[in-house]
């Protein structure tokens, strides 16, 4: 085997990955690289993929002082000592139960733990990074030794390009990514989203698993193809593939009975066994067929979700990733306006009363609202039963609040409504010349 085979158990690897085809990669143009990565140009040549990874990672803009291979050689014995690698305790910022072997041999499995500990020593600012073990295990396949793998991972972690998001390293970044993924599911996987809402008590908890699907459950041959494109195109690729996984799960499982307490395990099992139903090529084809938001729009959405978490004070991992509070406001008949305040999205049956919608219907409606407001609880602003039917009084009670949710029950007992992303006072901006106000997040619905 080639110089990059030290940590690989070839008996467990797909034989096609051992191809010794003498391909070369000389292009530097981004668009050409993107096409080659998506097509799997270096996927079946172990040595070529290793060289491509080294080239792509070497071009990542990093902090001025980024630990390299020499640093690893200097610190590894001091940090790990002469203990058996399998007994080394890992830092809290990784999930000890999610360390994939990815067809590594015994030496490679031990090397993953040692590299994690050395990274913990060199990056004290990392507080939550569950994807790290998978990234290390994958890159060990394409490294000559532990020190080289350590250096490549450090470059990914130390990326200082504000426009190039790579790996989440804090709980705030991780949780806002989960919220952003929920927004994207709601937008691009509506059928799957409806299924998740129907069978899950807390849909946000289901979506918080999305990185685990990729960096933990997805088989080696699949995550390697994803990583090929990730190194070229960045974080957006991860969202694309996770959305595709959810679409395929919905296609396979739609119509089959599912329990709310097992939906997360069902998705994980589907991803682990994805080779039974979907090839790596088909998965990527599906992912790139999704007409996703632009990178800039996703970045803005991510920032909005981070801000919502910061305002709530959720910046570190808690025993429950989302604060559990109850919806304890009653919703009146005919016309109701609600403002989300800082708490949690869960609608609990024992505390919910409404003559307009049922608990199930309210959960459905609440799941359509952007995820960055998932930490909020509705506040009753206006109801016709209490405030009458005056439009001017409606405006006076609603102005100064955003976003708002409008629920209406007609005399024919039909229920409809709207989500308003901006303040009602915006209607007066521009005088009588303003034809509409709000943002693209506004929507109307009927129940």
C-alpha positions, 0 to 999 in steps of 0.5 A, a space after each residue: 500500500 501507499 504511504 498513507 496506509 499506516 492507520 487503515 484496516 484495508 480488510 474493512 475498506 471498500 476494495 474500490 478505495 484501493 484503486 491505484 489509478 495514476 490520476 493527478 490534480 493540477 487545477 486551482 480554479 474554484 469552479 473546476 475544483 467544485 465540479 471535480 469534488 462533486 463528481 468524486 474525481 479523487 474518491 477512488 484513489 487513496 493517495 490522490 485524495 490524501 494529496 488533495 486534502 493536504 493541498 486544500 487544507 494548506 490553503 485554509 487561511 489560519 491564525 498567525 500562530 497555528 499548532 503544527 506537526 512539530 508542536 504535536 511531537 513536542 507535547 504528545 508524550 507530556 500529555 498522554 504519557 505511556 498509558 494505553 490509548 484506549 484508557 485516555 479520558 477525553 475532554 468534555 467538549 466531545 461526545 465520548 460515545 461518538 468516536 467512529 472507527 471508520 475502518 481504522 486499525 488499532 493504532 489509528 483508533 488509539 491515535 484519534 484519542 491522543 490527537 483529541 487530547 493534544 488539540 484540547 491542550 492547544 485550543 482552550 477556547 473550544 467548549 463544544 465540538 462533537 464533530 471533532 472525533 469524526 474529522 480526526 478519524 477521517 483525516 487519519 486515513 489520509 495522513 502519513 503520521 499522527 503529527 500530520 493529521 494533528 496539523 491538518 485538523 488544527 488548520 481547520 479549527 484555526 480558520 480565521 476567514 469570517 466568510 468560511 465557516 467550518 466546524 462548530 467549536 462552541 455550544 452557541 455555534 452548535 445550537 444556532 446551527 441546529 436552529 438554522 437547520 430547522 429553518 431550512 427543513 421547514 423551507 425545503 423539506 416541508 413533507 418531512 417537516 410535517 412528519 417530524 411535527 406529527 410524530 415528535 414531541 419536540 421537533 427541535 430536539 430531532 433536528 439537533 441531531 443533524 450533525 450526528 447524522 453526518 459525523 457519527 452515523 454516516 458510513 465511511 464511504 459516504 462521509 468521505 465523499 461529503 468531506 471532499 466537497 466540504 473542504 472545497 465549498 464549506 459548511 453549506 454542504 453539510 446542510 445540503 446533505 443533512 436535508 437530503 438524508 431527511 428527504 430520503 428518510 421521509 421517502 422510505 418511512 412515510 406511511 410506516 408507523 413511528 413513535 415519538 420516543 423513537 424517531 431520533 433512533 429511527 433516523 440514526 438507524 436509517 443513516 447508518 444503514 443508508 447503503 441499503 437504499 441510497 448510494 453516495 452518488 445519489 445522496 450528493 445528487 439529491 443534496 445539490 438538487 436542493 435550491 438552497 439559500 445563498 451562503 450569505 443568506 444562510 450566514 445571516 440566518 445563523 447570526 440571527 439565531 445566535 443573537 436569539 440564543 445570546 439574548 436568552 443567555 444560552 451560550 454553554 451546554 446545559 443538561 437540557 439543550 433547550 430550556 423547558 417552559 410551558 405555554 401558560 397563556 390562553 388563546 381566545 376565540 375570533 381574533 388573537 395576536 401573539 408575541 413570542 417572548 423568551 422561553 421555549 417552543 413546546 406547547 404542553 397539553 396540560 397548560 394550553 387552552 384555546 377555542 380557536 385551535 387544538 394543542 396539536 394544531 398549535 404545535 403545527 403552527 408554532 413549528 412553521 415559525 422561524 427557529 430563532 424564535 424557538 426559545 420564546 413563549 407567546 404573549 397575548 396582545 389582543 383578543 376580540 373577547 376582551 378588547 372588542 372588534 375595533 381595528 384601531 384598538 387592534 393596531 394600538 395593542 399590536 404596535 411596538 411588538 414583533 414578530 406577531 402571530 394572528 389567529 382568526 376564527 370566522 363565523 363559518 368556524 374556519 380557522 386561518 391566520 398569518 405570521 407577521 415578521 415586522 412591527 405593525 407600525 411599519 404600515 405607516 412608513 412612506 405615508 399612503 404610498 406604501 403598498 406592503 410591509 414585512 419581510 420574506 418570512 411572512 406567511 398566511 395559513 389556514 388550519 
